[in-house]
Amino acid sequence: MPTEAFPTIEIISKDIESVTLRKTVPGPYKLLLFTDLHLDGRADTSARTLARMTDAILREKPDLVLLGGDNVTGGNNEARSHELARLFEDLGVYWGGVLGNHEGDNPDSITRQHMMEIFTSYSHCIMRQGPAEIDGDCNYYIRLLRADGTTEQIIFCLDTFDEISSKQRATLAILPGKKYDGVHPNQVAWYQQKAAALQSESPAAKSILLLHIPLPAYDKALAAGPLQYGDCKEDICSTAYENGLFEAIRESGSTQAVFCGHDHINNCGVRYQGILLSYIEMSGYSSYGMKNSGAPESAWLQGYTVLTFDGDGICKPEQKLYASIYND
């Protein structure tokens, strides 16, 4: 489909830690969020994942696509990284997002840094490496400008790494039963600094935060309930220690929601202390999911999340299941 079929946006500016996009036609932004594609090279499941994602983009015609991590996994994945990036080039749609815990964890995988170099070499990729002085490979923010130049939304993207190291286990207060890393203190400080500066520039603008591994606050929020939508069908594999990010989000006064992936059969959202904590609908077919429970395909949770914003900048997530769309 030609590029002009999509609502038009343009890149106004970009640097190591940010990118600014502006709509060239009136109207609010529409985002599509996919996560846990797990493009691992399996011919049947990877092809199906890409086909359904492509169809969703063609039908929804988003301004921007965001990926929630665990996008290209497995070994010998350099060619698949190019394949994913070329898909967006062919569609003519801008895309960004974060990495997950399975990018680079295979001994035959390219490094996370190399994967970022591949992605960002394509003109429609807006992912940024992030400041060299803070930990991680994809710490940046996206500023979404309306056609009149005012800010509609800020999107913070933060790296959450892989499993915790032995050094972290020896020095941090590890939460019972947890093993995953998360946002580090210098990333939290960077977020606080940028959120404050951006709020000073655009006091009315709101923001959301995208990461792969859920915050420990997800455990507390889902225990307290009630769910606003979706279901929680597995234990929450959140960060293994309290890193202060949720407190920083709450204190910012501008970040209204957090979106994550990682837990494939949780697709719920809950409001906790004024912040929406939500899962993105899992999008891939290669890794574990409801199929492992023996559920019929009509009950699988693969799909995507549509994200729009109202006139006050409040985000409105809508989850869509492929099983419902295709009557699987």
Buried (B, 14 or more C-beta within 10 A) or exposed (E): EEEEEBBEBEEEEBEEBBBBBBBEEEEBBBBBBBBBBBBBBBEEBBEBBBEBBBEBBEEBEBBBBBBBBBBBBBEEBEEBBBBBBEBBBEBBBBBBBBBBBBBBBBEEBBEBEBBBEBBBEBEBBBBBBBBEEBBBBBBBBBBBBBBEEEBBBBBBBBBBBBBBEEEBEEEBEBBEEBEBBBBBEBBBEBBBEBBBEBBEEBEEBBBBBBBBBBBBBBBBBBEEEEEEEBEBBEEBBBBBBBBBBBBBBBEBEBBBBBBBBBBBBBBBBBBBEEBBBBBBBBBBBBBEBBBEEEBEEEEBBBBBBBBBBEEEBEBEBEBBBBBEBEEE
